[in-house]
């Protein structure tokens, strides 16, 4: 039975990307799991614990794998993956701007609704409050995709930027 988790998909893509530098056996050894366990993780037959997911993402130097692991570990929004769009930096940029503009267009009405006492809010204001947070989460997913795609396009290691940020704020 194959699990269609994003982590398994991203692990498979990351493993495919390192075949020149190291074998799957090398990756498994660095992460302290068996080659069979690595295969089951990539096939989605096994979930793996947080430490294994973090170690895999570091070993494979995959920001996409980090995003997928964080989604699973902490319930953070997932990156965007629209199968109808090109999977490139321009598509990510346009999607991120669209999501941000959608949220910002609601902001003034949202602020008005939030400052209204809950018992006095209209049904439209209640829906607007709910929809605003949904739009915000969509924007976060688009932002994650945008930064990862831009870093990939520029040939930059964005993980080192995340690591420096986390170290600075104690994460």
N, C-alpha and C positions, 0 to 999 in steps of 0.2 A: 504494500500500500504506500503510495507516494504522496507526501504532504506538499501542497503547493504554497509553502510559506515564502515570504519575501527573503527571509534570511537564507533559506536553502538555495533559492535562485541566485542571490548575490554571492553566496559561497561558491557555487558552481562557476559563476562568471569570474570570480577572483582566482579560483584555482586554475581555470583555463588561461588566465592572463599571466601566470607565473611559471608555466611549464618550461620555458627556456631557462629560467634562473634556478629553479629547484623542482624536484619531483613531489608528487603527493606524499610519498613516504617521508621526504625531508620535512614537509610541512607538518605532518602528523607527529614526527619526532620532536620538532620544536615546540609543539603545543602539548606534548606529553599524552597523546592518545594513539590508539592503534590506527593503522591505515584503513582497516575495516570500519572503525568508528567514524573516521573522517568521511568515508564514502557514504555511510548511513546518514550523517549530518547533511551532506551535499544533496542526497536523494530525498531529504525530508522525512526519512524514516525514523529519525531521532532528533530531539530538540536540543540537547546539550545544555549545560548549565551556563550561568553568566560568565564565570571565569574562563570557560572554554571559548565562548563567543568573543570575549574581549581579547584573549590570546590569539585567536584566529585572525581577528581584524588587524591586530598589531603585526603579526607575522606576515600577513598578506599585504599589509599597508594599503588597506581598502577603506576609504571613507564611506563608500556605499554600504559595506558590510557593517561599519560602525553605526550608520543611521538605522539599518535594519535591526541590529542588536539593541540599540537604545529604544527603538519602538517596542520591542519585545520585553526588554528589561524594565523600562520606566514608563511605558504607555505614551511616549512622545509621538507627535504626528509623523507619519511616514513621508518620505519624499514622493513627489508626483511622478506618475508614469502613465501618460496618456497614449494608448496604442494607436490613436488616430493621428498623432502629430509626429513630426520628425523628432528623433532622439538626439538633439544637438543643442549647442549653447544658445543659439538664437531662439529656438522654440522655448527653452527654459526661461530665457530673459523675457520674452513676450508674455508667457504664462504668469511669471512672477509679477510683472507690471499690471497685468489684467486683474489678478487677485488683489493686489494692493489698491488699485483704483476702485474696485468693487467695494472693498471694505471702507475705504475713505469716503465714498459717496454716501454711505450709511451713517457715518460718524456723527454728524450734527443731529440727525434725528435720534440716533442712539443716545447721545448725551442728554437730549431733552427727555427721552423716555426714562432713562436711569434716574434723573433728578425728580421725576414724578413719583409720589408716594405709590407703593405697589397696589394698594386698594383703589387708587384713582386712575390707574393706567387703563388705557383703552385696549381692546383686543389686538389692535394693530401694533400698539406699543409693545405689548407682551411678545408678539411674534417677532417684532423687530429686534428686541433684546436677544431672543433665542437665535435668530438668524445672524446677528452681528458676530456672535461667538463662533458660529459655524464658518462664517466668512474669514474670520481671523485665523482659525485653524487651517483652512485651505491656503491662506497666504503663507503660513509658516511652512507648510509642505512645499509650496512653490519656491520659497526662499532657500530651503535646503537644497532643492534640485538645482536652482540657479547657481549657488556658490560652488557646488560640486562640479557642475558642467563647465563653469568658467575656469575653475582650477585645472580640470582635465584638459580643456582646450589650450590653456596657457602652458601646460606642462609643469605645473607647480604642485608641490606636495602640500595640500591643504591640511592634512592631518597634523603636520608640525605646527601650524597656526592654531588649530584647535587645542593641541597639547599645551602650547604656551599660554593660551587664554585660560584653560582649566587650571594650570599651575598658578597663574596670577590670582585667580579668584578662589583658589582652594578646592577646586572640583576634582 
